[in-house]
Amino acid sequence: MRKETNDNMDDLLVKYLLGEATMQERAVVEKWVAGNTINQRYFENFKLIWDRSKQLATHSEVDEDMAWLRFKDRVEEIQSPVLPMFSNQFFRIMRIAVAIAIVAGGGWFAYLMSAKNNLSEQVAVHSGDKTRIETLPDGSVITLNKNSTITYAENFTAGDSRQVVLTGEAFFEVTPDKSKPFLIHSDDVTVKVVGTSFNVKNTAEKTEVIVETGLVEVTKKEQKVRIRPEERVTVMKENIDLVKQKNDNRFYNYYRTKKLVCEDTPLSELVQVLNEAYHANITVSHEKMNLPINTTFDDKSLNEILNIISVTFNITIVRDDGQIILK
């Protein structure tokens, strides 16, 4: 029964990472990950193997079918069962990852041992239900939003680049080092910098990068774009287009500064941020959506913010079974 439960969760984790999970399935995964530190570490290691395998798949030019046959032959020689994979895309990724190891001459066992050793040398930092500040070995400072994770190698500064894997949202203040670019991997999006400060937010639908200082390069497959201060790029999961825009609000800073800065901000935009920041379910009537608000909410509770909005715009607040309606 235990093995069946683990297999079911692995199925859900694969769908979650592929972006194919339903809202209900995503909620199950996120609740399971937040359940205890063992689940968190399992998910972090699972995602690490996933991300590394996708990178191998993206850059591989080997004949994966021939290499996979060679892999299967070697497995059959020692009568080791081949486990079924969970989806065609996951199956292909793992095929290529193993194929590359075989073609390189290391053999399937060497590949698996290497993956095991790499996992044991990883540092995973999870923020839990509070924001968390982490200083990396190179002096770079990362502020993790709630329920976010970064993973990096123990020998972080040893190679020719500094690399981290991000799940969730984080603000980066990177220590300059031109000889070792700083790389952030978030699903299939890579953010490359030398020394700068910026915010990266990864959700089920998209990855968003907002630059505060310096220059940032964002890549997805063959697409690449550079963004500067007060600019942002949005990358939707279902396509490879990198949409570059001017960033006209500072809401991305709320989890670091505890401030919500509104400058002629439509009420509907503020409501979106409140729903995210306070895990609320707020809706605003159509005629009130574009009301401009000019104020700064400094470390206020949700009730305090709603009261200010109500007084400012003469809005009625209706609470109905967990939903908050502004009308």
N, C-alpha and C positions, 0 to 999 in steps of 0.2 A: 504493500500500500504506500509506503514511504517513497519507493522508487517511482511509482506512478504519479504521485504528487509532484515530485521533482521534475519529471518529464513534462507534466502539464504546465508548470511554471516556466520551464525552459521554452516551451512553445509560445507562451505569452510574452516572454522576454524578447524572442526573435520578432514577433509581430510588432511589439512596442518599438524596437530599434529600426524596423523597416518602415515605421509610420503607418502600418496597416491595422493597428489595434483600434477597436471601437472606443468610445468615451468610457463605457463601462469597464472594458478590459484595461484601459489605461489607469483607471481609478484602482482596479485590483492590484496592478503592478506597483503603483506608487504607494499604496497602503502597505503592501508586502515589504517593499524596500525600506519604508520608514519604520517597520515593525521592530527591528533590532539590528545591532551592529553586524551580526553574522550575515543577514540578508543584504545589508548595504555593501559589505565587502564582496559578497558573491556577485552582486550586480555590477560593481565596479570592475572586477576581474573579467566578468562576462563581456562587458562593453569594451574593455581594453583589447581582448582578443578579437572582438568584432571589428573595432576600428583599425587595428593593425592588419587584419586580413583584408579589409576593404582597400587599404592603401596598397597592399601587395597586388590585389586584383586590378586596381586602376593602372598600375605601371607595368604589369606583366605582359610579355610578348611570347611566352612559351606556349607550346601546343598542349593545352590543358587536358585534352582527351587522351592523348598518348601517355602523358605523364601520369594521369589518373589510373590508366590501365596498368602501368608499371607499379604504381602504388598498391593497387588491388592484388597484383601477383605476389608482391612481397608480403602482404598481409596474409594471403592464403597459405603461403609457405609455412607460416607459424600457426596456422589455424586460428587466427584471431578474427572475431566477427566484425563485419563492417556495420556500424550503427546507422540507422536511417536518419537523414537530415530533416529539417522542419519546413523548408520551402525551397523552391527552385533557386531563388536568388542567394539564399544562405548556403545551399549546397554548392553552387558555383563558386562563391567566395572561398569556402573552405577547400574546395578542390584545387583552386589556383594556388592558395597559400601553401598547401602540401606539395603541389606539383613543382613550385619554384624551389622548395627545399630539396626535392629529389633531383631535379635537373642540375642544381648547384653542386650536387655530389654529396650532400650531407646525409641523405637517406631519411626515411620517414621517422625513424626512432630519434635521430639526432634533432630533427625539427621539433618533435614533441618535447624533448628534453630542453631544447633551447627556449621554447615557449614557456615551459614551467619555470626555468631559471629567470627569464625576463619578468614573469609575474612576481616572483619572490623578491625582485629588486625594485619593485614599484612602491611609491608612497601615494596613498589615497587619502584625500582630505574631504570629509563630508560635513556640511554646515548644520544639518538637522533642522530644527524649527526656529533657529536664530541665525542672523548674519554672523559671519566669521571672517576674521582677518588672518591671512597666512603669509609669512615672509619666506620666500624661496631661497635656496642656497646662494643664488647670485645677488641677493638683496632686493629683488623685485617683490612688490607687495600686491597681494590679491585680496580683494574683498568679495567674499562669496555671499550671494543672496540666499535666502532660506531654501532648503531642500536642493542644494546644488553641490556638485562634486568636481574636484580637480584631481588628476592623477599624473604623476611625473616620476622619472627614474631617480633612484637614490644618487647615482652619479650624474646628476643633472647638468653639471658644468663640464663634463669630461669630453663630450664630442664637439663637432663643429657647429652645432646649433643647440638651442635650449627649447625643449618641447614639452607641452602639457596637453592633456585631454580634458575637455570641459563638458559637463552635463549640467544644464540649467543656466544660471546667469552669474556673471562676475565682472568686477571692475579691475583693470590691470594698470599698475604703475610700474613700467618695465625699466630696469636699470640698463643704461646704454652700454652696448658692447658690439661694435661693428663687425668684429671677427666671428661673432656667434649670434646670428639672428634668432629672435624669439618666435616660436611657432605655436599656435593654438589650434588644435584639431577639435572640431565640433560637428559630429556626424560627417558629412562629406565636404564640409567647408573648412578651409585653412586660412588663418589670419597670421600674417607675417609682419614683424616689426623689428626695429633695432633698439629704440628707446623712446617711449611715448606713454600716454595714458588714454585709455579707451574702455568702452563697455561692450561686452559680448553677451547676447541673450539668445538662448537656444530653446525653442518650444517644439511642440508636435507639428506645427504648421510651417515654421520658418526659423531662420537664424538672422539676427540683426546686430550690426556693429556700428557704434557711434564713437567718433573720435573727439577727444577733449583737447589733447595737445599732440603735436608731431604728425607723422605720416604713417598710414597703415595700408597694407596690401591685402586684399581679400580674394581668394581663389576658390573656384568650384569647377572641377574638371579642367577644360581648356579656357574657361572664362576667367578674366582677371580684371580688377579695378583697384585704383588707389583713391583713398579718401583722406581729407584733411580736417582740421578743426571745424566744428559746427556742421559737419556732414555725416551722413549715415548711409549704409548700404543694407538692403533687405534681400535675403535669398530665400525664396519659397522652396519647400521640400519637393514639390512635384515638377519643378523645371530648373534649368541651369542659369537662367537670367539673373544678373546682378543689378539690382535697381538702386541707383545712386541718387540721393536727394539731399536738400538742405535740411538740417535738423533744427526745427523751430520751437522746441520745448526742452525743458530740463527735467522732465519727469523720470528719466532713466536714473537719476541720482537719488531717488527718494529713499532707497534702502540703505544708502551710505550716510546721507545727511539728515534723514528724518524730516526733510522739508519737501513740501509740494509747492513749487513755484508756478503761479498762474499769471500769465501776461496776455490779456485778451484771449484767454483760452475758452473755447466753446465748452459749455457744461457737459456735453456728451463725451468729450475727450477726458475730462476730469473724472467722470463716472467710470470710464473704462479702467483708469488707473486705480481708483478706489476699490473696484471689484477685485483687482489683482492683489493690491497691497493688503487688503483686509479680508480677503476670501469672502467677499460679500456677493449678494445678488441684487444689484441696484439697476433699475430701469428709469428712464426719464421720458416724459410725454413728448410727443413730436413738436409741439409748439414751444417747448422750453429747451430743446436740444442745443440751439445755437446761441443761447444767452452767453455773453462774454463775461468771464470772471477775472478780476485783477486783485490778487492777494497772495500771501504766502502762508501756508498752514505749517507751522513749526511744531513738530512732534505732538500733533493733536490726535485725539481718539476719533474713531469714525463718527460717533454721536456728536462730538463737538463740531466736526466739519459739516455734518448734515444740518445741524442747527444754524450754523453761519450761512449756509446756502439758503436755508429756508427763510431766514430773516432778510438776507440781501435781495432775494428775488420774489419775496412773498409767495413762496412755494409751499404746498401742502405735502407732508411726508406721510405716506400710508404704508404700514407694515402688515403683510399678509402671509402667514405661514412661511417665514424665512425670506420672503421677497420684500424689497424696499422700493416703493414707487414714488417718484418725484413728479408732482403734477400741479 
